[in-house]
Amino acid sequence: MQMILLCVILSILISIIFGQFYMWQASKLLTMQLKEVEKITTGVIDAVKQKLGIH
């Protein structure tokens, strides 16, 4: 009985740790993508400003 409980607790801990790691990886990826989008957006806005003659 105690062995089963230990296994359950262990598996819960592992899933939490892996979940945290996955979330961290995902948020890192999302941050990178947001930075890329920001760069592209800034580039587009700059191009539009140049076309319109606004600096």
PDB file of N, CA, C, O and CB in Angstrom:
ATOM      1  N   MET A   1       0.829  -1.202   0.000  1.00  0.00           N
ATOM      2  CA  MET A   1       0.000   0.000   0.000  1.00  0.00           C
ATOM      3  C   MET A   1       0.870   1.262   0.000  1.00  0.00           C
ATOM      4  O   MET A   1       0.621   2.202  -0.754  1.00  0.00           O
ATOM      5  CB  MET A   1      -0.941   0.001   1.218  1.00  0.00           C
ATOM      6  N   GLN A   2       1.883   1.263   0.851  1.00  0.00           N
ATOM      7  CA  GLN A   2       2.748   2.434   0.954  1.00  0.00           C
ATOM      8  C   GLN A   2       3.543   2.658  -0.341  1.00  0.00           C
ATOM      9  O   GLN A   2       3.811   3.792  -0.736  1.00  0.00           O
ATOM     10  CB  GLN A   2       3.707   2.278   2.141  1.00  0.00           C
ATOM     11  N   MET A   3       3.909   1.550  -0.986  1.00  0.00           N
ATOM     12  CA  MET A   3       4.667   1.612  -2.232  1.00  0.00           C
ATOM     13  C   MET A   3       3.855   2.312  -3.313  1.00  0.00           C
ATOM     14  O   MET A   3       4.381   3.134  -4.063  1.00  0.00           O
ATOM     15  CB  MET A   3       5.068   0.201  -2.694  1.00  0.00           C
ATOM     16  N   ILE A   4       2.558   1.978  -3.388  1.00  0.00           N
ATOM     17  CA  ILE A   4       1.669   2.574  -4.388  1.00  0.00           C
ATOM     18  C   ILE A   4       1.565   4.076  -4.155  1.00  0.00           C
ATOM     19  O   ILE A   4       1.635   4.869  -5.093  1.00  0.00           O
ATOM     20  CB  ILE A   4       0.264   1.918  -4.340  1.00  0.00           C
ATOM     21  N   LEU A   5       1.395   4.455  -2.886  1.00  0.00           N
ATOM     22  CA  LEU A   5       1.288   5.864  -2.520  1.00  0.00           C
ATOM     23  C   LEU A   5       2.547   6.622  -2.914  1.00  0.00           C
ATOM     24  O   LEU A   5       2.482   7.739  -3.427  1.00  0.00           O
ATOM     25  CB  LEU A   5       1.031   6.010  -1.018  1.00  0.00           C
ATOM     26  N   LEU A   6       3.688   5.999  -2.668  1.00  0.00           N
ATOM     27  CA  LEU A   6       4.979   6.597  -3.005  1.00  0.00           C
ATOM     28  C   LEU A   6       5.079   6.812  -4.513  1.00  0.00           C
ATOM     29  O   LEU A   6       5.530   7.865  -4.964  1.00  0.00           O
ATOM     30  CB  LEU A   6       6.140   5.705  -2.508  1.00  0.00           C
ATOM     31  N   CYS A   7       4.665   5.829  -5.280  1.00  0.00           N
ATOM     32  CA  CYS A   7       4.708   5.921  -6.742  1.00  0.00           C
ATOM     33  C   CYS A   7       3.800   7.038  -7.241  1.00  0.00           C
ATOM     34  O   CYS A   7       4.160   7.784  -8.152  1.00  0.00           O
ATOM     35  CB  CYS A   7       4.300   4.583  -7.380  1.00  0.00           C
ATOM     36  N   VAL A   8       2.615   7.146  -6.636  1.00  0.00           N
ATOM     37  CA  VAL A   8       1.659   8.187  -7.036  1.00  0.00           C
ATOM     38  C   VAL A   8       2.243   9.562  -6.758  1.00  0.00           C
ATOM     39  O   VAL A   8       2.188  10.445  -7.614  1.00  0.00           O
ATOM     40  CB  VAL A   8       0.310   8.015  -6.293  1.00  0.00           C
ATOM     41  N   ILE A   9       2.805   9.751  -5.564  1.00  0.00           N
ATOM     42  CA  ILE A   9       3.398  11.039  -5.189  1.00  0.00           C
ATOM     43  C   ILE A   9       4.556  11.375  -6.119  1.00  0.00           C
ATOM     44  O   ILE A   9       4.705  12.514  -6.561  1.00  0.00           O
ATOM     45  CB  ILE A   9       3.880  11.013  -3.720  1.00  0.00           C
ATOM     46  N   LEU A  10       5.378  10.359  -6.410  1.00  0.00           N
ATOM     47  CA  LEU A  10       6.529  10.543  -7.290  1.00  0.00           C
ATOM     48  C   LEU A  10       6.074  10.966  -8.685  1.00  0.00           C
ATOM     49  O   LEU A  10       6.638  11.885  -9.278  1.00  0.00           O
ATOM     50  CB  LEU A  10       7.361   9.252  -7.366  1.00  0.00           C
ATOM     51  N   SER A  11       5.057  10.291  -9.200  1.00  0.00           N
ATOM     52  CA  SER A  11       4.582  10.612 -10.553  1.00  0.00           C
ATOM     53  C   SER A  11       3.971  12.009 -10.610  1.00  0.00           C
ATOM     54  O   SER A  11       4.110  12.712 -11.610  1.00  0.00           O
ATOM     55  CB  SER A  11       3.552   9.573 -11.018  1.00  0.00           C
ATOM     56  N   ILE A  12       3.291  12.409  -9.527  1.00  0.00           N
ATOM     57  CA  ILE A  12       2.715  13.757  -9.470  1.00  0.00           C
ATOM     58  C   ILE A  12       3.828  14.793  -9.475  1.00  0.00           C
ATOM     59  O   ILE A  12       3.750  15.793 -10.189  1.00  0.00           O
ATOM     60  CB  ILE A  12       1.825  13.927  -8.213  1.00  0.00           C
ATOM     61  N   LEU A  13       4.868  14.553  -8.673  1.00  0.00           N
ATOM     62  CA  LEU A  13       6.008  15.464  -8.608  1.00  0.00           C
ATOM     63  C   LEU A  13       6.677  15.592  -9.968  1.00  0.00           C
ATOM     64  O   LEU A  13       6.990  16.695 -10.418  1.00  0.00           O
ATOM     65  CB  LEU A  13       7.021  14.984  -7.564  1.00  0.00           C
ATOM     66  N   ILE A  14       6.894  14.451 -10.619  1.00  0.00           N
ATOM     67  CA  ILE A  14       7.542  14.449 -11.933  1.00  0.00           C
ATOM     68  C   ILE A  14       6.703  15.225 -12.943  1.00  0.00           C
ATOM     69  O   ILE A  14       7.232  16.019 -13.721  1.00  0.00           O
ATOM     70  CB  ILE A  14       7.769  13.004 -12.427  1.00  0.00           C
ATOM     71  N   SER A  15       5.401  14.992 -12.926  1.00  0.00           N
ATOM     72  CA  SER A  15       4.531  15.686 -13.884  1.00  0.00           C
ATOM     73  C   SER A  15       4.525  17.187 -13.625  1.00  0.00           C
ATOM     74  O   SER A  15       4.475  17.974 -14.571  1.00  0.00           O
ATOM     75  CB  SER A  15       3.097  15.135 -13.808  1.00  0.00           C
ATOM     76  N   ILE A  16       4.576  17.602 -12.345  1.00  0.00           N
ATOM     77  CA  ILE A  16       4.621  19.031 -12.011  1.00  0.00           C
ATOM     78  C   ILE A  16       5.923  19.638 -12.520  1.00  0.00           C
ATOM     79  O   ILE A  16       5.920  20.708 -13.129  1.00  0.00           O
ATOM     80  CB  ILE A  16       4.485  19.249 -10.478  1.00  0.00           C
ATOM     81  N   ILE A  17       7.044  18.945 -12.266  1.00  0.00           N
ATOM     82  CA  ILE A  17       8.353  19.439 -12.694  1.00  0.00           C
ATOM     83  C   ILE A  17       8.409  19.565 -14.212  1.00  0.00           C
ATOM     84  O   ILE A  17       8.851  20.582 -14.746  1.00  0.00           O
ATOM     85  CB  ILE A  17       9.471  18.507 -12.195  1.00  0.00           C
ATOM     86  N   PHE A  18       7.952  18.506 -14.907  1.00  0.00           N
ATOM     87  CA  PHE A  18       7.967  18.542 -16.365  1.00  0.00           C
ATOM     88  C   PHE A  18       7.004  19.592 -16.896  1.00  0.00           C
ATOM     89  O   PHE A  18       7.280  20.236 -17.908  1.00  0.00           O
ATOM     90  CB  PHE A  18       7.615  17.171 -16.935  1.00  0.00           C
ATOM     91  N   GLY A  19       5.874  19.769 -16.216  1.00  0.00           N
ATOM     92  CA  GLY A  19       4.894  20.779 -16.600  1.00  0.00           C
ATOM     93  C   GLY A  19       5.491  22.166 -16.501  1.00  0.00           C
ATOM     94  O   GLY A  19       5.326  22.992 -17.399  1.00  0.00           O
ATOM     95  N   GLN A  20       6.197  22.419 -15.384  1.00  0.00           N
ATOM     96  CA  GLN A  20       6.844  23.716 -15.177  1.00  0.00           C
ATOM     97  C   GLN A  20       7.883  23.960 -16.261  1.00  0.00           C
ATOM     98  O   GLN A  20       7.958  25.050 -16.828  1.00  0.00           O
ATOM     99  CB  GLN A  20       7.499  23.787 -13.780  1.00  0.00           C
ATOM    100  N   PHE A  21       8.689  22.932 -16.546  1.00  0.00           N
ATOM    101  CA  PHE A  21       9.734  23.041 -17.556  1.00  0.00           C
ATOM    102  C   PHE A  21       9.123  23.326 -18.922  1.00  0.00           C
ATOM    103  O   PHE A  21       9.617  24.162 -19.678  1.00  0.00           O
ATOM    104  CB  PHE A  21      10.577  21.759 -17.603  1.00  0.00           C
ATOM    105  N   TYR A  22       8.027  22.608 -19.228  1.00  0.00           N
ATOM    106  CA  TYR A  22       7.365  22.789 -20.515  1.00  0.00           C
ATOM    107  C   TYR A  22       6.802  24.204 -20.628  1.00  0.00           C
ATOM    108  O   TYR A  22       6.931  24.853 -21.667  1.00  0.00           O
ATOM    109  CB  TYR A  22       6.243  21.748 -20.696  1.00  0.00           C
ATOM    110  N   MET A  23       6.175  24.676 -19.545  1.00  0.00           N
ATOM    111  CA  MET A  23       5.605  26.024 -19.540  1.00  0.00           C
ATOM    112  C   MET A  23       6.702  27.066 -19.734  1.00  0.00           C
ATOM    113  O   MET A  23       6.523  28.051 -20.450  1.00  0.00           O
ATOM    114  CB  MET A  23       4.844  26.287 -18.226  1.00  0.00           C
ATOM    115  N   TRP A  24       7.846  26.828 -19.077  1.00  0.00           N
ATOM    116  CA  TRP A  24       8.966  27.752 -19.183  1.00  0.00           C
ATOM    117  C   TRP A  24       9.483  27.798 -20.617  1.00  0.00           C
ATOM    118  O   TRP A  24       9.752  28.871 -21.157  1.00  0.00           O
ATOM    119  CB  TRP A  24      10.092  27.349 -18.219  1.00  0.00           C
ATOM    120  N   GLN A  25       9.618  26.614 -21.231  1.00  0.00           N
ATOM    121  CA  GLN A  25      10.070  26.526 -22.624  1.00  0.00           C
ATOM    122  C   GLN A  25       9.077  27.232 -23.546  1.00  0.00           C
ATOM    123  O   GLN A  25       9.467  27.987 -24.436  1.00  0.00           O
ATOM    124  CB  GLN A  25      10.243  25.046 -23.050  1.00  0.00           C
ATOM    125  N   ALA A  26       7.792  26.974 -23.320  1.00  0.00           N
ATOM    126  CA  ALA A  26       6.745  27.559 -24.155  1.00  0.00           C
ATOM    127  C   ALA A  26       6.737  29.077 -24.032  1.00  0.00           C
ATOM    128  O   ALA A  26       6.603  29.786 -25.029  1.00  0.00           O
ATOM    129  CB  ALA A  26       5.373  26.993 -23.772  1.00  0.00           C
ATOM    130  N   SER A  27       6.884  29.575 -22.797  1.00  0.00           N
ATOM    131  CA  SER A  27       6.865  31.027 -22.606  1.00  0.00           C
ATOM    132  C   SER A  27       8.104  31.672 -23.217  1.00  0.00           C
ATOM    133  O   SER A  27       8.050  32.796 -23.717  1.00  0.00           O
ATOM    134  CB  SER A  27       6.774  31.373 -21.112  1.00  0.00           C
ATOM    135  N   LYS A  28       9.235  30.939 -23.170  1.00  0.00           N
ATOM    136  CA  LYS A  28      10.461  31.446 -23.775  1.00  0.00           C
ATOM    137  C   LYS A  28      10.268  31.559 -25.288  1.00  0.00           C
ATOM    138  O   LYS A  28      10.669  32.542 -25.911  1.00  0.00           O
ATOM    139  CB  LYS A  28      11.671  30.523 -23.439  1.00  0.00           C
ATOM    140  N   LEU A  29       9.646  30.532 -25.860  1.00  0.00           N
ATOM    141  CA  LEU A  29       9.386  30.502 -27.297  1.00  0.00           C
ATOM    142  C   LEU A  29       8.436  31.633 -27.680  1.00  0.00           C
ATOM    143  O   LEU A  29       8.631  32.312 -28.689  1.00  0.00           O
ATOM    144  CB  LEU A  29       8.798  29.137 -27.717  1.00  0.00           C
ATOM    145  N   LEU A  30       7.402  31.823 -26.854  1.00  0.00           N
ATOM    146  CA  LEU A  30       6.410  32.859 -27.104  1.00  0.00           C
ATOM    147  C   LEU A  30       7.059  34.236 -27.052  1.00  0.00           C
ATOM    148  O   LEU A  30       6.766  35.098 -27.881  1.00  0.00           O
ATOM    149  CB  LEU A  30       5.264  32.768 -26.085  1.00  0.00           C
ATOM    150  N   THR A  31       7.941  34.441 -26.077  1.00  0.00           N
ATOM    151  CA  THR A  31       8.642  35.717 -25.938  1.00  0.00           C
ATOM    152  C   THR A  31       9.474  35.996 -27.177  1.00  0.00           C
ATOM    153  O   THR A  31       9.501  37.121 -27.677  1.00  0.00           O
ATOM    154  CB  THR A  31       9.535  35.718 -24.683  1.00  0.00           C
ATOM    155  N   MET A  32      10.164  34.950 -27.679  1.00  0.00           N
ATOM    156  CA  MET A  32      10.977  35.092 -28.880  1.00  0.00           C
ATOM    157  C   MET A  32      10.105  35.478 -30.072  1.00  0.00           C
ATOM    158  O   MET A  32      10.464  36.356 -30.857  1.00  0.00           O
ATOM    159  CB  MET A  32      11.739  33.789 -29.172  1.00  0.00           C
ATOM    160  N   GLN A  33       8.947  34.810 -30.200  1.00  0.00           N
ATOM    161  CA  GLN A  33       8.042  35.100 -31.313  1.00  0.00           C
ATOM    162  C   GLN A  33       7.491  36.518 -31.216  1.00  0.00           C
ATOM    163  O   GLN A  33       7.358  37.210 -32.224  1.00  0.00           O
ATOM    164  CB  GLN A  33       6.890  34.089 -31.344  1.00  0.00           C
ATOM    165  N   LEU A  34       7.169  36.947 -29.988  1.00  0.00           N
ATOM    166  CA  LEU A  34       6.653  38.300 -29.791  1.00  0.00           C
ATOM    167  C   LEU A  34       7.692  39.334 -30.175  1.00  0.00           C
ATOM    168  O   LEU A  34       7.366  40.366 -30.761  1.00  0.00           O
ATOM    169  CB  LEU A  34       6.220  38.506 -28.342  1.00  0.00           C
ATOM    170  N   LYS A  35       8.962  39.051 -29.839  1.00  0.00           N
ATOM    171  CA  LYS A  35      10.045  39.968 -30.199  1.00  0.00           C
ATOM    172  C   LYS A  35      10.174  40.066 -31.712  1.00  0.00           C
ATOM    173  O   LYS A  35      10.388  41.148 -32.258  1.00  0.00           O
ATOM    174  CB  LYS A  35      11.380  39.508 -29.578  1.00  0.00           C
ATOM    175  N   GLU A  36      10.040  38.911 -32.396  1.00  0.00           N
ATOM    176  CA  GLU A  36      10.104  38.893 -33.858  1.00  0.00           C
ATOM    177  C   GLU A  36       8.966  39.723 -34.445  1.00  0.00           C
ATOM    178  O   GLU A  36       9.176  40.535 -35.346  1.00  0.00           O
ATOM    179  CB  GLU A  36      10.043  37.442 -34.391  1.00  0.00           C
ATOM    180  N   VAL A  37       7.759  39.510 -33.923  1.00  0.00           N
ATOM    181  CA  VAL A  37       6.580  40.248 -34.400  1.00  0.00           C
ATOM    182  C   VAL A  37       6.783  41.744 -34.192  1.00  0.00           C
ATOM    183  O   VAL A  37       6.453  42.557 -35.055  1.00  0.00           O
ATOM    184  CB  VAL A  37       5.295  39.772 -33.668  1.00  0.00           C
ATOM    185  N   GLU A  38       7.335  42.093 -33.023  1.00  0.00           N
ATOM    186  CA  GLU A  38       7.608  43.495 -32.696  1.00  0.00           C
ATOM    187  C   GLU A  38       8.581  44.096 -33.699  1.00  0.00           C
ATOM    188  O   GLU A  38       8.394  45.217 -34.171  1.00  0.00           O
ATOM    189  CB  GLU A  38       8.171  43.621 -31.267  1.00  0.00           C
ATOM    190  N   LYS A  39       9.625  43.331 -34.020  1.00  0.00           N
ATOM    191  CA  LYS A  39      10.632  43.790 -34.989  1.00  0.00           C
ATOM    192  C   LYS A  39       9.990  44.039 -36.347  1.00  0.00           C
ATOM    193  O   LYS A  39      10.212  45.074 -36.975  1.00  0.00           O
ATOM    194  CB  LYS A  39      11.774  42.757 -35.122  1.00  0.00           C
ATOM    195  N   ILE A  40       9.184  43.064 -36.793  1.00  0.00           N
ATOM    196  CA  ILE A  40       8.525  43.169 -38.098  1.00  0.00           C
ATOM    197  C   ILE A  40       7.585  44.366 -38.114  1.00  0.00           C
ATOM    198  O   ILE A  40       7.568  45.146 -39.066  1.00  0.00           O
ATOM    199  CB  ILE A  40       7.750  41.873 -38.430  1.00  0.00           C
ATOM    200  N   THR A  41       6.791  44.501 -37.030  1.00  0.00           N
ATOM    201  CA  THR A  41       5.834  45.608 -36.932  1.00  0.00           C
ATOM    202  C   THR A  41       6.556  46.948 -36.985  1.00  0.00           C
ATOM    203  O   THR A  41       6.139  47.862 -37.697  1.00  0.00           O
ATOM    204  CB  THR A  41       5.013  45.500 -35.635  1.00  0.00           C
ATOM    205  N   THR A  42       7.641  47.054 -36.224  1.00  0.00           N
ATOM    206  CA  THR A  42       8.435  48.289 -36.214  1.00  0.00           C
ATOM    207  C   THR A  42       8.961  48.580 -37.614  1.00  0.00           C
ATOM    208  O   THR A  42       8.932  49.722 -38.071  1.00  0.00           O
ATOM    209  CB  THR A  42       9.612  48.182 -35.208  1.00  0.00           C
ATOM    210  N   GLY A  43       9.438  47.544 -38.289  1.00  0.00           N
ATOM    211  CA  GLY A  43       9.946  47.696 -39.649  1.00  0.00           C
ATOM    212  C   GLY A  43       8.879  48.189 -40.599  1.00  0.00           C
ATOM    213  O   GLY A  43       9.127  49.070 -41.422  1.00  0.00           O
ATOM    214  N   VAL A  44       7.687  47.618 -40.487  1.00  0.00           N
ATOM    215  CA  VAL A  44       6.573  48.014 -41.354  1.00  0.00           C
ATOM    216  C   VAL A  44       6.187  49.461 -41.082  1.00  0.00           C
ATOM    217  O   VAL A  44       5.989  50.241 -42.013  1.00  0.00           O
ATOM    218  CB  VAL A  44       5.355  47.085 -41.144  1.00  0.00           C
ATOM    219  N   ILE A  45       6.080  49.817 -39.807  1.00  0.00           N
ATOM    220  CA  ILE A  45       5.713  51.189 -39.438  1.00  0.00           C
ATOM    221  C   ILE A  45       6.747  52.175 -39.961  1.00  0.00           C
ATOM    222  O   ILE A  45       6.391  53.231 -40.485  1.00  0.00           O
ATOM    223  CB  ILE A  45       5.575  51.324 -37.908  1.00  0.00           C
ATOM    224  N   ASP A  46       8.028  51.836 -39.820  1.00  0.00           N
ATOM    225  CA  ASP A  46       9.100  52.696 -40.327  1.00  0.00           C
ATOM    226  C   ASP A  46       8.991  52.868 -41.845  1.00  0.00           C
ATOM    227  O   ASP A  46       9.153  53.970 -42.369  1.00  0.00           O
ATOM    228  CB  ASP A  46      10.478  52.111 -39.956  1.00  0.00           C
ATOM    229  N   ALA A  47       8.715  51.762 -42.542  1.00  0.00           N
ATOM    230  CA  ALA A  47       8.593  51.815 -44.001  1.00  0.00           C
ATOM    231  C   ALA A  47       7.435  52.712 -44.414  1.00  0.00           C
ATOM    232  O   ALA A  47       7.547  53.501 -45.352  1.00  0.00           O
ATOM    233  CB  ALA A  47       8.401  50.405 -44.578  1.00  0.00           C
ATOM    234  N   VAL A  48       6.315  52.578 -43.695  1.00  0.00           N
ATOM    235  CA  VAL A  48       5.134  53.405 -43.992  1.00  0.00           C
ATOM    236  C   VAL A  48       5.453  54.868 -43.740  1.00  0.00           C
ATOM    237  O   VAL A  48       5.097  55.736 -44.538  1.00  0.00           O
ATOM    238  CB  VAL A  48       3.917  52.964 -43.136  1.00  0.00           C
ATOM    239  N   LYS A  49       6.134  55.142 -42.614  1.00  0.00           N
ATOM    240  CA  LYS A  49       6.510  56.522 -42.285  1.00  0.00           C
ATOM    241  C   LYS A  49       7.409  57.106 -43.376  1.00  0.00           C
ATOM    242  O   LYS A  49       7.246  58.263 -43.764  1.00  0.00           O
ATOM    243  CB  LYS A  49       7.226  56.578 -40.912  1.00  0.00           C
ATOM    244  N   GLN A  50       8.347  56.316 -43.864  1.00  0.00           N
ATOM    245  CA  GLN A  50       9.248  56.783 -44.919  1.00  0.00           C
ATOM    246  C   GLN A  50       8.462  57.086 -46.191  1.00  0.00           C
ATOM    247  O   GLN A  50       8.709  58.091 -46.858  1.00  0.00           O
ATOM    248  CB  GLN A  50      10.344  55.733 -45.204  1.00  0.00           C
ATOM    249  N   LYS A  51       7.513  56.209 -46.522  1.00  0.00           N
ATOM    250  CA  LYS A  51       6.701  56.402 -47.730  1.00  0.00           C
ATOM    251  C   LYS A  51       5.875  57.687 -47.622  1.00  0.00           C
ATOM    252  O   LYS A  51       5.696  58.413 -48.599  1.00  0.00           O
ATOM    253  CB  LYS A  51       5.772  55.186 -47.960  1.00  0.00           C
ATOM    254  N   LEU A  52       5.379  57.946 -46.413  1.00  0.00           N
ATOM    255  CA  LEU A  52       4.564  59.129 -46.194  1.00  0.00           C
ATOM    256  C   LEU A  52       5.398  60.374 -45.946  1.00  0.00           C
ATOM    257  O   LEU A  52       4.886  61.494 -45.967  1.00  0.00           O
ATOM    258  CB  LEU A  52       3.638  58.904 -45.038  1.00  0.00           C
ATOM    259  N   GLY A  53       6.690  60.166 -45.711  1.00  0.00           N
ATOM    260  CA  GLY A  53       7.574  61.284 -45.476  1.00  0.00           C
ATOM    261  C   GLY A  53       7.563  61.766 -44.029  1.00  0.00           C
ATOM    262  O   GLY A  53       7.982  62.888 -43.745  1.00  0.00           O
ATOM    263  N   ILE A  54       7.080  60.910 -43.100  1.00  0.00           N
ATOM    264  CA  ILE A  54       7.075  61.261 -41.678  1.00  0.00           C
ATOM    265  C   ILE A  54       8.301  60.614 -41.034  1.00  0.00           C
ATOM    266  O   ILE A  54       8.556  59.427 -41.235  1.00  0.00           O
ATOM    267  CB  ILE A  54       5.742  60.793 -40.970  1.00  0.00           C
ATOM    268  N   HIS A  55       9.055  61.390 -40.265  1.00  0.00           N
ATOM    269  CA  HIS A  55      10.231  60.813 -39.607  1.00  0.00           C
ATOM    270  C   HIS A  55      10.164  61.013 -38.118  1.00  0.00           C
ATOM    271  O   HIS A  55      11.068  60.593 -37.397  1.00  0.00           O
ATOM    272  CB  HIS A  55      11.514  61.423 -40.154  1.00  0.00           C
TER     273      HIS A  55
END
